[in-house]
Amino acid sequence: MKQSSTDCFELVKGLTLSEKRYCSIYLGRHAAGKENRYLLLFDFLSTQAVYDTSSTRACLCYSKNHFNYDVLKDEFFDLLLDALFLL
């Protein structure tokens, strides 16, 4: 299911500190290879004041391939919902 651009950002910004801690631990378990892009995206969205798609893509090195970023964002959103369900 395609998420709007700000859904992930709004979800991360709405978390309390304990929820953020639990989600970062949960996302840390889902590393694909040696670099965990879910955790990078979570940390980057946590530090942003206003959502900016281009800077987020640049941080994750998805500036040219938009499909991979959209897939990552959808998987990230699903993982966050799973973590919050388990909390």
C-alpha positions as a Markdown table, in Angstrom:
| # | Residue | x | y | z |
|---|---|---|---|---|
| 1 | Met | 0.0 | 0.0 | 0.0 |
| 2 | Lys | 1.5 | 3.3 | -1.0 |
| 3 | Gln | 1.9 | 5.8 | 1.8 |
| 4 | Ser | 1.8 | 9.6 | 1.5 |
| 5 | Ser | 5.1 | 11.3 | 1.8 |
| 6 | Thr | 4.5 | 12.6 | 5.3 |
| 7 | Asp | 2.9 | 9.6 | 6.9 |
| 8 | Cys | 6.2 | 8.1 | 8.1 |
| 9 | Phe | 7.4 | 11.5 | 9.3 |
| 10 | Glu | 4.3 | 12.3 | 11.2 |
| 11 | Leu | 4.3 | 8.9 | 12.9 |
| 12 | Val | 7.9 | 9.2 | 14.0 |
| 13 | Lys | 7.3 | 12.8 | 15.2 |
| 14 | Gly | 4.3 | 11.7 | 17.2 |
| 15 | Leu | 6.2 | 9.0 | 19.2 |
| 16 | Thr | 7.1 | 9.5 | 22.9 |
| 17 | Leu | 10.7 | 9.0 | 24.0 |
| 18 | Ser | 10.0 | 5.5 | 25.3 |
| 19 | Glu | 8.2 | 4.6 | 22.0 |
| 20 | Lys | 11.1 | 5.9 | 20.0 |
| 21 | Arg | 13.6 | 3.9 | 22.1 |
| 22 | Tyr | 11.5 | 0.7 | 21.6 |
| 23 | Cys | 11.1 | 1.3 | 17.9 |
| 24 | Ser | 14.8 | 2.0 | 17.4 |
| 25 | Ile | 15.6 | -1.3 | 19.2 |
| 26 | Tyr | 13.0 | -3.1 | 17.1 |
| 27 | Leu | 14.3 | -1.6 | 13.8 |
| 28 | Gly | 17.8 | -2.5 | 14.8 |
| 29 | Arg | 16.9 | -6.2 | 14.6 |
| 30 | His | 15.8 | -5.9 | 11.0 |
| 31 | Ala | 19.2 | -5.1 | 9.4 |
| 32 | Ala | 19.5 | -6.1 | 5.7 |
| 33 | Gly | 23.2 | -6.7 | 5.4 |
| 34 | Lys | 25.6 | -4.6 | 7.4 |
| 35 | Glu | 23.9 | -1.3 | 6.9 |
| 36 | Asn | 20.4 | -0.9 | 8.5 |
| 37 | Arg | 18.6 | 1.6 | 6.3 |
| 38 | Tyr | 15.4 | 1.4 | 8.5 |
| 39 | Leu | 17.4 | 2.7 | 11.5 |
| 40 | Leu | 19.1 | 5.4 | 9.3 |
| 41 | Leu | 15.7 | 6.5 | 8.1 |
| 42 | Phe | 14.3 | 6.5 | 11.6 |
| 43 | Asp | 17.1 | 8.6 | 13.0 |
| 44 | Phe | 17.0 | 11.0 | 10.1 |
| 45 | Leu | 13.2 | 11.5 | 10.4 |
| 46 | Ser | 13.6 | 12.0 | 14.2 |
| 47 | Thr | 16.0 | 14.9 | 13.7 |
| 48 | Gln | 14.2 | 16.7 | 10.9 |
| 49 | Ala | 12.0 | 19.6 | 11.9 |
| 50 | Val | 10.1 | 19.7 | 8.6 |
| 51 | Tyr | 9.8 | 16.8 | 6.2 |
| 52 | Asp | 12.0 | 17.2 | 3.1 |
| 53 | Thr | 11.9 | 14.3 | 0.6 |
| 54 | Ser | 15.0 | 15.3 | -1.3 |
| 55 | Ser | 17.2 | 15.5 | 1.7 |
| 56 | Thr | 15.9 | 12.2 | 3.0 |
| 57 | Arg | 16.6 | 10.5 | -0.3 |
| 58 | Ala | 20.1 | 12.1 | -0.4 |
| 59 | Cys | 20.8 | 10.9 | 3.2 |
| 60 | Leu | 19.9 | 7.4 | 2.2 |
| 61 | Cys | 21.6 | 7.6 | -1.2 |
| 62 | Tyr | 18.4 | 7.1 | -3.2 |
| 63 | Ser | 18.6 | 10.3 | -5.2 |
| 64 | Lys | 18.4 | 8.5 | -8.6 |
| 65 | Asn | 16.2 | 5.5 | -7.9 |
| 66 | His | 12.9 | 6.6 | -6.5 |
| 67 | Phe | 11.3 | 3.1 | -6.6 |
| 68 | Asn | 13.8 | 1.7 | -4.0 |
| 69 | Tyr | 13.1 | 4.6 | -1.7 |
| 70 | Asp | 9.3 | 4.1 | -1.9 |
| 71 | Val | 9.7 | 0.4 | -1.2 |
| 72 | Leu | 12.0 | 1.2 | 1.8 |
| 73 | Lys | 9.5 | 3.8 | 3.1 |
| 74 | Asp | 6.6 | 1.4 | 2.9 |
| 75 | Glu | 8.5 | -1.4 | 4.6 |
| 76 | Phe | 9.7 | 1.1 | 7.3 |
| 77 | Phe | 6.1 | 2.2 | 7.9 |
| 78 | Asp | 4.9 | -1.4 | 8.3 |
| 79 | Leu | 7.8 | -2.2 | 10.7 |
| 80 | Leu | 6.9 | 0.9 | 12.8 |
| 81 | Leu | 3.3 | -0.2 | 13.0 |
| 82 | Asp | 4.4 | -3.7 | 14.0 |
| 83 | Ala | 6.7 | -2.4 | 16.7 |
| 84 | Leu | 3.9 | -0.2 | 18.1 |
| 85 | Phe | 1.5 | -3.1 | 18.0 |
| 86 | Leu | 3.9 | -5.2 | 20.1 |
| 87 | Leu | 4.5 | -2.3 | 22.5 |
